[in-house]
Amino acid sequence: MTVREGTAAARKPAGPAGHEAGESDAQTSAGQRPGAPGAQTPAGQRPAVPHGLVTPAPPASRPRPRAYSLTVRALGPVALLALWWTASATGLLTPDVLASPAEVLRAVRELWGNGQLPDALATSLTRSGLGLLIGLTAGLTLGVVTGFTRLGDELLDSSMQTLRTIPFLSLVPLFMVWFGINETAKVLLIAVATTFPMYVSTSSGVRATDRKLVEAMRSFGMGRLGIVREVVLPGALPSLLAGLRLSMTLSVIALIAAEEINATAGIGYLMSQAQSFARTDILAVCILVYGLLGLLADGVVRLLERVLMPWRRAGQGVVAR
């Protein structure tokens, strides 16, 4: 026997024992080792993780307490108020530039006591509410028509996209010529300003509706109005609320411009009177009222989001931290 033949005989498994050893080596080489994928482990025990790897864990959502969230939101306004009070107390802000917070509070009590502020607030809210209602109705209707029908898209969308690029402030002189200086011009100016945000949001939301759902409802015999009411509008709800938020914000901005059209009542009229007498305290009151109206409008939309879309956590990111 040569050396090569002896080596081959030594490597060859002999009998059942050699067969079992070969199977054991095959299982080991196939990856059936403790901790390897597919390895059999005793019940109740986790397989060993190879060195250098970390077991993945989903990110835990940690919702913040409501009191903590409100406190964080209030930090910005409180800091601005403290800065304003400090600048007034140290003389950096003189009363002819901007009244101090204490003087503004006295002006609020004065205007509320003689009834001027409640009357002006009611007049401004009426104007803004009527204009917003007209604008939302027009924007919603036109958005559904152009987003749901091809004919409406071809007839109306190009014209609406052209008109929405025109600044609504440029229409003030034209509206004064058309409608005079009465309430109609003010309300219609607010309506025009609030129509286009609602139109764009509604049109894009309707176009994003799943066409398979629409075809399924048609196969069950549902008409167009039923499909719009039961499928399209609920599916476009996030876009509708986004358009509502933009329109409500623009209604306050348009209100400021509308009340500059020779107004005889409203917050804008108070500002004109205060400007004539250099009352910076009343001017600050009117500016704060406009800001609070915008904040109230945003709060209304957030409340609607919580009621109509409870699965979305309003005001929070994708992952709470």
C-alpha positions in Angstrom: 0.0 0.0 0.0 1.3 3.4 -1.0 1.2 6.5 1.2 -1.5 8.1 -0.9 -3.8 5.0 -0.6 -3.3 4.9 3.2 -4.3 8.5 3.5 -7.5 7.9 1.4 -8.4 4.8 3.6 -8.0 6.9 6.7 -10.3 9.6 5.4 -13.0 7.2 4.3 -15.8 6.7 7.0 -16.0 3.1 8.0 -19.4 1.5 8.9 -22.3 3.0 10.8 -20.1 5.1 13.0 -18.5 6.7 10.0 -21.9 7.3 8.6 -23.2 9.0 11.8 -20.1 11.2 12.0 -20.6 12.3 8.4 -24.2 13.3 9.2 -23.1 15.2 12.2 -20.5 17.1 10.2 -23.0 17.8 7.4 -25.5 19.3 10.0 -22.8 21.4 11.5 -21.6 22.7 8.1 -25.3 23.3 7.1 -25.6 25.9 9.9 -27.4 23.9 12.6 -25.3 25.4 15.4 -26.5 27.0 18.6 -27.5 30.6 17.9 -27.6 30.1 14.1 -30.9 30.7 12.2 -33.1 27.7 12.3 -31.2 26.1 15.2 -33.3 24.0 17.6 -33.3 25.6 21.1 -34.9 24.4 24.3 -38.4 25.7 24.9 -38.6 29.1 26.7 -35.0 30.1 25.7 -34.1 32.7 23.1 -31.4 31.7 20.6 -28.0 33.2 21.2 -27.3 36.3 19.2 -24.0 36.3 17.3 -21.4 38.6 18.6 -21.6 42.2 17.3 -25.4 42.1 16.4 -28.2 43.8 18.3 -31.7 42.5 18.5 -33.9 45.1 16.7 -36.7 46.7 18.8 -39.5 48.9 17.5 -39.4 52.5 18.7 -41.6 53.0 21.7 -44.1 55.9 21.5 -44.0 58.0 24.6 -46.9 60.5 24.5 -46.3 63.7 26.4 -48.7 64.8 29.2 -51.1 67.4 28.1 -50.0 69.8 30.8 -46.4 69.5 29.6 -47.4 70.2 26.0 -49.4 73.3 26.9 -46.5 74.6 29.0 -44.1 74.2 26.0 -46.6 75.9 23.7 -46.9 78.9 26.1 -43.2 79.5 26.4 -42.9 81.5 23.1 -45.8 84.0 23.9 -44.7 84.3 27.5 -41.1 85.1 26.4 -42.3 87.7 23.9 -44.5 89.3 26.6 -41.6 89.4 29.1 -39.3 91.0 26.4 -42.0 93.6 25.6 -42.5 94.4 29.3 -38.8 94.7 29.9 -38.2 96.9 26.9 -41.1 99.2 28.1 -39.9 99.3 31.7 -36.3 100.1 30.8 -37.3 102.9 28.3 -36.2 101.1 25.2 -39.8 101.3 24.0 -41.3 104.7 24.5 -45.2 105.1 24.6 -45.1 107.0 21.2 -43.5 103.9 19.6 -45.4 101.1 21.4 -47.5 101.2 24.6 -46.5 99.0 27.5 -48.5 95.9 28.4 -50.0 97.7 31.4 -51.2 100.5 29.1 -52.6 98.0 26.7 -54.6 96.3 29.5 -56.0 99.7 30.5 -57.0 100.3 26.9 -58.8 96.9 26.8 -60.8 97.8 29.9 -61.6 101.2 28.5 -62.8 99.8 25.2 -64.7 97.0 26.7 -66.3 99.2 29.3 -67.7 101.7 26.8 -68.9 98.9 24.5 -66.7 99.8 21.5 -64.6 96.6 21.5 -67.6 94.1 21.7 -69.4 96.0 18.9 -66.3 96.1 16.7 -65.6 92.5 17.3 -69.1 91.4 16.5 -69.0 93.4 13.2 -65.6 92.0 12.2 -66.6 88.4 13.0 -69.8 88.8 10.9 -67.9 90.0 7.9 -65.3 87.4 8.2 -67.8 84.6 8.8 -70.0 85.5 5.8 -67.0 85.8 3.5 -65.5 82.6 4.7 -68.8 80.7 4.2 -69.1 81.9 0.6 -65.5 81.2 -0.2 -65.6 77.7 1.3 -68.8 76.8 -0.5 -67.4 78.0 -3.8 -64.0 76.4 -3.4 -65.5 73.1 -2.3 -68.0 72.9 -5.1 -65.5 73.9 -7.8 -62.8 71.6 -6.4 -65.1 68.6 -6.5 -66.3 69.4 -10.0 -62.8 69.8 -11.4 -61.3 66.9 -9.5 -64.1 64.4 -10.1 -65.1 65.1 -13.7 -62.8 65.4 -16.8 -65.1 67.9 -18.4 -65.0 70.1 -15.3 -61.2 69.9 -15.2 -60.9 70.9 -18.8 -63.4 73.8 -18.5 -62.5 75.3 -15.2 -59.1 74.3 -13.9 -57.0 76.5 -16.2 -59.2 79.6 -15.4 -59.1 78.9 -11.7 -55.3 78.5 -11.7 -54.9 81.8 -13.5 -57.3 83.7 -11.2 -55.7 82.3 -8.0 -52.3 83.9 -9.0 -53.9 87.4 -8.8 -53.3 89.0 -5.3 -56.6 89.6 -3.7 -55.4 93.0 -2.4 -55.2 94.2 -6.0 -59.0 93.8 -6.3 -59.7 96.3 -3.6 -60.0 99.3 -6.0 -62.0 97.3 -8.5 -64.4 96.1 -5.9 -64.9 99.7 -4.7 -65.8 100.7 -8.2 -68.2 97.8 -8.7 -69.9 97.6 -5.2 -69.1 100.9 -3.6 -67.9 101.2 0.0 -70.7 99.2 1.6 -70.5 95.7 3.2 -70.9 93.8 0.0 -67.4 94.8 -1.2 -65.8 93.8 2.1 -67.6 90.4 2.3 -66.8 89.5 -1.3 -63.2 90.4 -0.9 -62.9 88.0 2.0 -64.8 85.4 -0.1 -62.4 85.7 -3.0 -59.4 85.4 -0.8 -60.7 82.2 0.9 -62.0 80.5 -2.3 -58.7 79.5 -3.9 -57.0 77.7 -1.0 -60.1 75.5 -0.5 -60.3 74.9 -4.3 -56.7 73.8 -4.6 -56.9 71.5 -1.6 -60.2 70.0 -2.5 -59.2 69.4 -6.2 -56.0 67.6 -5.2 -57.7 65.5 -2.5 -60.5 64.4 -4.9 -57.9 63.5 -7.6 -56.1 61.3 -5.0 -59.2 59.2 -4.3 -58.6 55.5 -5.0 -60.2 54.8 -8.5 -60.8 51.2 -7.6 -63.2 52.2 -4.8 -65.0 54.5 -7.2 -65.4 51.7 -9.8 -66.5 49.3 -7.2 -69.3 51.7 -6.0 -70.3 52.2 -9.6 -70.5 48.4 -10.1 -72.9 48.3 -7.2 -75.2 50.8 -8.9 -74.3 53.9 -6.8 -74.8 57.3 -8.5 -72.4 60.1 -8.9 -73.7 62.1 -6.0 -73.7 59.1 -3.7 -70.1 58.3 -4.7 -69.0 61.9 -4.0 -70.8 61.8 -0.6 -69.8 58.4 0.5 -66.4 57.8 -1.1 -64.8 60.9 -2.5 -65.3 63.4 0.3 -64.4 61.1 3.2 -61.2 60.0 1.3 -60.3 63.7 0.7 -61.0 64.7 4.3 -57.3 65.4 5.2 -56.9 67.7 2.2 -60.3 69.4 3.0 -59.2 70.2 6.5 -55.8 71.6 5.2 -57.7 73.8 2.8 -60.0 74.9 5.7 -57.1 75.9 7.8 -55.5 78.0 5.0 -58.9 79.6 4.2 -59.6 80.5 7.8 -56.2 82.1 8.2 -56.6 84.1 4.9 -60.1 85.2 6.1 -58.4 87.1 9.0 -55.8 88.6 6.6 -58.5 89.7 4.1 -60.6 91.1 6.9 -57.8 93.5 7.8 -57.6 94.7 4.1 -61.4 94.8 3.8 -61.9 97.0 6.8 -59.6 99.6 5.2 -62.3 100.3 2.7 -63.9 103.3 4.5 -65.2 101.2 7.3 -67.4 102.8 9.9 -67.4 99.9 12.3 -65.2 97.0 13.2 -61.7 96.4 14.4 -60.3 98.2 11.3 -62.4 101.3 12.1 -60.9 101.3 15.7 -57.4 101.1 14.2 -58.1 104.1 11.9 -59.4 106.1 14.8 -56.5 105.2 17.0 -54.1 106.1 14.2 -55.6 109.5 13.9 -55.1 110.2 17.7 -51.7 108.4 17.9 -53.1 105.9 20.5 -50.5 103.1 20.3 -52.2 101.3 23.1 -55.5 100.9 21.1 -53.5 100.0 18.0 -51.8 97.2 20.0 -55.2 96.0 21.2 -56.5 95.7 17.6 -53.4 93.9 16.5 -53.6 91.5 19.3 -57.3 90.9 18.5 -56.5 90.0 14.9 -53.8 87.6 16.2 -56.2 86.0 18.6 -58.8 85.5 15.8 -56.2 83.7 13.8 -55.2 81.5 16.7 -58.9 80.7 17.4 -59.4 79.7 13.7 -56.4 77.3 13.9 -57.8 75.9 17.2 -61.1 75.2 15.5 -59.5 73.2 12.7 -57.4 71.2 15.2 -60.6 70.3 17.1 -62.2 69.2 13.9 -59.2 67.0 13.1 -59.6 65.3 16.5 -63.3 64.7 16.0 -63.4 63.8 12.3 -60.0 61.9 12.1 -59.4 60.4 15.6 -56.7 58.1 14.2 -54.5 61.1 13.7 -52.7 62.7 16.6 -53.2 66.3 15.9 -50.2 68.5 16.5 -47.8 65.6 16.9 -45.1 64.1 14.6 -45.0 60.6 13.2 -43.0 59.4 16.2 -43.5 61.0 19.6 -40.3 61.8 21.4 
